[in-house]
């Protein structure tokens, strides 16, 4: 017996609530922009510069004890966080892991290296048996370059999507797909501003993954739209879009739910190290699925599209539409 999360045939009117969905998206986008300029992102050391130490002790040591030991060193902005690992708890492998983040002290890397040595010496004297699991240090210049590289990666990814969809379909499809991607990216940045979860390079990787996931979902819908435009030449465009979304709804829901199951397992059992990445992915899958149905398709409906796909149109940019890619 096959598992079905939605019936094989559905007749949901997705465009009956298009004004509500577009209004909701507009409010969320405006809210995300306001949150970005008022709250800002909680940048990690990848973007701010600084040092990170991950330590482990045989016995439990409170965060307050770590702070009491580090305060006399006058390190500036220091963050001490206890790392939990639910998987280790289930295995009865109790760990006492602490993550220490320190802001950039000086432009000279040698000063930062000396500071790390001083911190390690102080911690070793205070807590016997302490182990240093990870040591990272990023200079101010490097962090600035990483910010530029991260922004460039996102811009290039969106640009590549615009070009790809334009070649495969028409420019109206391309605009709808890119609008959906920008919708997903802005809302993802907005949720990180509101929650103040650390924003680092792994989140950039998550955003790029979200772009790929959302694009895949949108292309599946658009490909069915193109097929139905050929099949139902006299049917209204809204009807063709509704039919196409309903026909791909089972695949969309199944893909999203199975992906979310894996991500939720990683979020609750994967520990704090990858929690930010998995949170971004969970949010991205939800908004990506939403945008492919309620944003990309609505914009395509507003822009209109060529109805007779049996006739070639060299000006449409669809000369590569029949290739397998």
NORRA-V965858 format. One record per backbone hydrogen bond with DSSP energy under -1.0 kcal/mol. NH is the residue of the N-H (numbers start at 1). CO is the residue of the C=O. E is the energy in kcal/mol with one decimal. If there is no record, write none. Layout:
NH CO E
NH CO E
This chain:
14 12 -1.3
21 17 -2.7
22 18 -2.7
23 19 -2.1
24 20 -2.5
25 21 -2.6
26 22 -2.5
27 23 -2.3
28 24 -2.4
29 25 -2.5
30 26 -2.5
31 27 -2.6
32 28 -2.3
33 29 -2.3
34 30 -2.4
35 31 -2.5
36 32 -2.1
37 33 -1.8
38 34 -1.9
39 35 -2.3
40 35 -2.0
43 41 -1.5
44 199 -2.4
47 44 -1.3
48 44 -2.1
49 45 -1.7
50 138 -2.9
51 102 -2.6
52 136 -3.1
53 100 -2.8
54 134 -2.6
55 98 -2.6
56 131 -2.4
57 96 -1.5
66 62 -1.6
67 63 -2.3
68 64 -2.3
69 65 -1.8
70 66 -2.1
71 67 -2.4
73 70 -1.6
74 71 -1.7
79 101 -2.7
81 99 -2.6
83 97 -2.4
89 85 -1.7
90 86 -2.2
91 87 -1.2
92 89 -1.4
93 88 -3.3
98 55 -2.6
99 81 -3.4
100 53 -3.4
101 79 -3.0
102 51 -2.9
103 77 -1.7
112 108 -1.3
113 109 -2.4
114 110 -2.3
115 111 -1.9
116 112 -2.1
117 113 -2.1
118 114 -2.2
119 115 -2.5
120 116 -2.6
121 117 -2.3
122 118 -2.3
123 119 -2.6
124 120 -2.3
125 121 -1.8
126 122 -1.6
127 123 -2.7
130 127 -1.2
131 56 -3.0
133 54 -2.5
134 54 -1.5
136 52 -2.5
138 50 -3.1
143 139 -2.4
144 140 -1.9
145 141 -1.8
146 142 -2.1
147 143 -1.9
148 144 -1.8
149 145 -2.4
150 146 -2.5
151 147 -2.3
152 148 -2.5
153 149 -2.3
154 150 -1.8
155 151 -2.4
156 152 -2.8
157 153 -2.0
158 154 -2.3
159 155 -2.5
160 156 -2.6
161 157 -1.9
162 158 -2.3
163 159 -2.1
164 160 -2.6
165 161 -2.7
166 162 -1.6
167 163 -1.9
168 164 -2.3
169 165 -2.7
174 170 -1.8
175 171 -2.5
176 172 -2.1
177 173 -2.6
178 174 -2.6
179 175 -2.5
180 176 -1.8
181 177 -2.0
182 178 -2.9
183 179 -2.2
184 180 -2.1
185 181 -2.6
186 182 -2.7
187 183 -2.1
188 184 -2.0
189 185 -2.5
190 186 -2.4
191 187 -2.2
192 188 -1.5
193 189 -1.7
194 190 -2.2
195 191 -2.4
196 192 -1.4
199 42 -3.0
204 200 -1.3
205 201 -2.1
206 202 -1.9
207 203 -2.6
208 204 -2.3
209 205 -1.9
210 206 -2.5
211 207 -2.2
212 208 -1.8
213 209 -2.5
214 210 -3.1
215 211 -2.3
216 212 -2.2
217 213 -2.1
218 214 -2.4
219 215 -2.8
220 216 -1.8
221 217 -1.6
222 218 -2.8
223 219 -2.7
224 220 -1.6
225 221 -2.1
226 222 -2.5
227 223 -1.9
228 224 -2.4
229 225 -2.1
230 226 -1.3
231 227 -1.6
232 228 -3.2
240 236 -2.2
241 237 -2.7
242 238 -2.4
243 239 -2.4
244 240 -2.4
245 241 -2.4
246 242 -2.3
247 243 -2.2
248 244 -1.5
252 248 -2.5
253 249 -2.8
254 250 -2.3
255 251 -2.4
256 252 -2.3
257 253 -2.8
258 254 -2.3
259 255 -1.9
260 256 -2.4
261 257 -2.1
262 258 -1.6
263 259 -2.2
264 260 -2.9
265 261 -1.8
266 262 -1.9
267 263 -2.5
268 264 -2.4
269 265 -2.1
270 266 -2.0
272 84 -1.2
278 274 -2.5
279 275 -2.4
280 276 -2.1
281 277 -2.1
282 278 -2.6
283 279 -2.5
284 280 -2.4
285 281 -2.6
286 282 -1.8
287 283 -2.6
288 284 -2.4
289 285 -2.1
290 286 -2.0
291 287 -2.8
292 288 -1.8
294 290 -3.2
295 291 -1.8
296 291 -2.8
299 295 -2.4
300 296 -2.0
301 297 -2.1
302 298 -2.1
303 299 -2.3
304 300 -1.9
309 307 -1.1
316 313 -1.7
321 318 -1.9
323 320 -1.3
